[in-house]
């Protein structure tokens, strides 16, 4: 389930509504609309409000693209190694390779501050659907509707921020049928406490990714600080000392990034025939690019490491998603459900007009197909910074309510944290990335395109990228700050070549973004009508498609059948050593030295990984898994290969969420990493 | 310069005419039209007919996609390790990894017979232009012209084969302005004598590929047999004992695969904006696919090795080609030449009508763009075999002159050698390849395409591929033979699922192939008129674009400037050891054990690699490099990165051909591989 930051950024998020006809342990429920009846019926469990509030307040979102939980009163946070790896990468230097070697802070003084991490704790949820919808004129054009909706959302967010000082985000749910205001307490001083070696965290590498059985210690511990001191937390998870048994009920509290279960058949076909093949071409291109860069030497490899991991992981995930869609049975299943639903809609004179929404969605897919490849976002750190600065300068001249999403007053703090991050920027890597983006731009538009000519100024993409990166001053945080503080005129007058490049594409960027937003608005309106039809026929009580906001999933610890073999639900440390021995000589199958040395000390029977039927997706990485008592029993880190289709179709036959066992983490800390002091802080 | 078999197959070959305004050491000359005046003028050298005939008859073509030379009277053949690697792969087993470990036959009995290698020695060339052109009606439609031309070519080839028993190929030259009949003596019993380890042959791996300075022993020695005995050869190359000096004149006699120097600006833009990006997407997809397969274990890695190498190499070559085309200067240069030429054409009332040919070429590029992705060739060994058998059965019913190219009587022997090859076929690798091809087919046509549905029969691509591979009997050479011998009716009646699949796509295959051939015919006619215009203005004496037939190139051993540094033209064994030490810890930079053990014995000053200005391209791999005396001084194995644009634009400023030194090969055989007996046979 390792699609974290990289892949969340790659795919434009689409907020849509849940599957109709949900089944079994399916569902990513809103904390203000938990499936109490279902839990009672299936598992004879009734979550109290206190139980749910405590779990919600013990959960955090990593804005780099993942989930986590508070695990001690003195600020400890548990997440995956692969969620923390963005920070590990940024804190690494040629001399200190945290990704390869791991880390253990011996004291508070040793804890390493992340350069740009923001953690969010969900404090409250408020339904603002009526206010949002009443601000949008029913007969407005898509263009006007976008503006009206954006304006009211900016207003709600700003008011809330001013009133509460909490991060305030209006979330679009059920594909546009509902709008909720989420208020978050932000933690921006986050420090690294412990990380294992990648060889332990990502044991088996790309080969084992999305596979099961697994033996991975994909865990990292950080600590949140306030006023330069460890934060004092009222809500954190206690840990269970007991290993899990098959059949046991567990809960996952985390931030699934994006699902597309409401998607109509036409929308799924667009994914199958256009969107996912397009994304996969992009990912494979980047994968080869980063591999090639890594061949240049040990230090180059270190620099490209985290991005390459993210790309590999996304490529494998999308390959699985596409394989599912290409299986004719998948579309046939969806087609059957849709036909049954449409029959009932058409049968009912009151609902029949809503059937047009399906046609509208189909029409929109064609427009989306035309827009594929329309981009001027040259993904590289320096260009991203330049474009954001150029947009910020221009947006600041407008009233708050007219600004682009992400540039309002309510978003400013998070935007600045990103723009002023001290994370290292490597010239060589930047050049390679930008050169490839420029080359791709030539491919997408053709070499005769006037904007291509304007951007290349007579040079080849490589030469041009080298020139831009070498001459730009944006590596220097102070120079960025000076430009931002100087505002629009200062930015207009800048002769920084990267800023000049961003200005050259600004109009085109805005044109593309506007068209995309209008298409999204029309799609929201269509899915909102589809939701209306579904609710009329099937009633309420479902869950909305994932939106990278906090959700509760549930399920049982459960093995499965694969190619005629029974796959047991849990693994242990003994299995890890055996797996290493069986794959001797293969890359990424060597356990780290710390593990080999500790073999005699480790209690080999201790559970290490397990699977359950809970409904998760990318973004859930790092989510705590808790038992009925709300005690931590695991840490989500992956889905098995059969779960890759759960983006659009949940199944509990073989699809499983994969977790590190809580008891396994404690055993590793004590016996392998000799971090008894840290282990002692956990859960208290 | 490692685009051998894999890449030659990937790109549909286009036979076209040379650059106008050739310069310096540019040119890949026909052996029956050598640039004697130019050589006299530039190098004061006049090749005698005897010199040229001897060199021609000492040269061989590897039909797997490369070049080579005879180097002893008792049948020894020198080529590159990466040309031989197709055979090394086919002769390897889990227990005998010839690619990793190399090989040395201690006696004739140890020499290992290649399962399907065909070597061609060019015996004679005859101009048949008039006969070909007079058979094509001037006013024929493209469809009829294709048939007429195909018929006369088949007839010429068949007559020649019957008369001489030599392989007889009519070659299209100068983009269709000339047709020559090439007669070849074939060697089909070829055995492996010596190969170094890949670590020595491909030292530096993908990172160093197309780079210079280099230190690679990219050489392999085979032996041709006749009647189960080493062939007795009248023509073979003597070896020079002297190291090369800067400025020395050298010649390359080999089979450049394909150049596109006659291409109009419109045709180059099609390459830049459509064709090469399309090919690169394909190559990156296959690269990731084979990488993923290789992760499954040591044996999987061995099985995929040679194909993965070929793909990596082609990807790097095409990336360089595209980068050159994306540099606005390249098109500007070509545009300038074309405009000057067109001005002169339009000025001359007799030539002016020929200017339309440029417009025709431009129009054809649009049709080619539309055809991109039209394919039913599911590249996997079993499917290729099935389709060839199905086509063979159907073509055999027609008169020889109406058959598809490759299925005529004259081609039968080579086709059967391929179809009945005993090279191993691995189920797991076949499944992965076929599944990916089927998945790509869904992507290219869309999942709703009727042919897609017919082919998938309700299954996902992976399931379907597994089923096809598991149930097909075509792995068994005897079953293939029985089908071929049984002819059309037997093939029609076969229930082998792979044969059934090939039959399902046969009509579509023929439709696509026919359309492609018609486009090629029109393009040939247009380039033939363009050639007429160029010849009228610039005179004769040029060279035709490469056609994977024997050519002579010439040039000087010469260093160059790169990023302000002087790059020396030669390297030595000392440099190899130093290069390994400097890249310690990087993949593919460890010299093999044999080299490390022999370090004290090796004469470290011996030349190992060198560069020269000769005009070469993929397919030249394995070509002998000879001096004025016709003695072997080197073995072409690569071009530097600056030479990657030479597909469409030759330059001698920085572009260089890279060779292994002849003296280096002898030194390695003697001091590292202790193959004194073999070394003693060479050159005599």
Interface residues (C-beta under 8 A of the other chain):
Chain A: X205 X206 X207 X269 X272 X273 X277 X280 X281 X284 X285 X287 X288 X292 X295 X296 X297 X298 X315 X322 X323 X324 X325 X326 X327 X328 X329 X331 X439 X442 X443 X446 X447 X448 X453 X456 X458 X459 X460 X461 X462 X463 X583 X585 X586 X587
Chain B: X205 X206 X207 X269 X272 X273 X277 X280 X281 X284 X285 X287 X288 X292 X295 X296 X297 X298 X315 X322 X323 X324 X325 X326 X327 X328 X329 X331 X439 X442 X443 X446 X447 X448 X453 X456 X458 X459 X460 X461 X462 X463 X583 X585 X586 X587
